[in-house]
Amino acid sequence: MHYPNSIAETIGNTPLVRIPLDSNRPGPTLLAKLEYVNPGGSVKDRLAKYVIEKAMADGRLKKGDTVIDNTSGNTGIGLAMIAAAYDLRCILTTAEKTSAEKVDLMKALGAEVIRTPTEASWDDPKSCYQLAKQMAEDNGYFHFNQYHSKENIEAHYETTGREIWEQTKGEITHFVGGIGTGGTVSGAGKFLKEQNPDIKVIAVDPVGSLFTDYIKNGRIIEASTYFVEGIGSDMVTKALEPEYIDEVIQVSDEQSFAMARKITKKYGILAGGSSGTVAYGAYQIARDLGPEHTIVMIFADSAIRYLSKCFSDTWMIKQGFSITEKCEA
């Protein structure tokens, strides 16, 4: 019998679970790919494993080296986990809005975590992105560089997209995912479209992010602050390849959190905040589709990551959000 040699070997092959439609009419099959079943609890485990193993194989990294990157939490957790498995030092920079649960988990996995101001734009030296980049340059650290790495796209092309195609036996017609770096929707979307060009790839973006306007109109607008974590951006990333995206749907914080709370409470599926964003967008798409269609959504991480945020009634009320879980999707 084969037993995994490290935690890295257990990443991937996450399940697809059907989620009912909020309608009695015959509609599409709606499937959530539960990425929180990965050992580090998110879709970003795939990225960390792929990039680190590739870098070690080609000699860019060796045991004892230091890896560094900016993160909204999930990449950092995956990176810290893989770094521990391969005897690497890990430094992570993250904005102050990142949930306490994520920060504590990164530290528990042995990473050094540096907090940066949430309001700092990407080009501000105090931002988590610029700080990680500068520290890598100054100290010769391996810069993971998830925002601009083409290996980010490769990771999801080789794993996420391929798995979805095989799990649905090629019946998928629509793929819905959030845009954080862009790697998941670009990589998985590219693979799926190569198998069937008619598959529609829908990116879901929080209100306040610049991605929607950039993908639709090619403009770079000034982003504004939003609460949902792990998706959206105030900078254009090289891990985003818009040519594989057919549509962008923008979703508000309140819509995201209401949907995440609803799915968690109603179906027992631990949908994190960005999973609520994705589900809200997928329900919009499902309204106009018949039973011959199959929609696959990426649920990037778990509600457990946000117990102090959108799953806390106290926090929701403090931010001015409803706690009734009413969600008109």
Buried (B, 14 or more C-beta within 10 A) or exposed (E): EEEEEEBBEBBBEBEBBEBEBBEEEEBBBBBBBBBBBBBBBBBBBBBBBBBBBBBBEEEEBEEEBBBBBBBBBBBBBBBBBBBBBBEBBBBBBBBEBBBEBBBEBBBEBEBBBBBBEBEBBBEBEEBBBBBBBBBBEEEEBBBBBBBBBEBBBBBBBBBBBBBBBEBBEEBBBBBBBBBBBBBBBBBBBBBBBEBEEEBBBBBBBBBBBBBBBBBEEEEEEEBEEBBBBBBBBBBBBBBBBBEBBBBBBBBBBBBBBBBBBBBBEEBEBBBBBBBBBBBBBBBBBBEEBEEEBBBBBBBBBBBEBBBEBBBBEEBBEEBEBEBEBEBEB
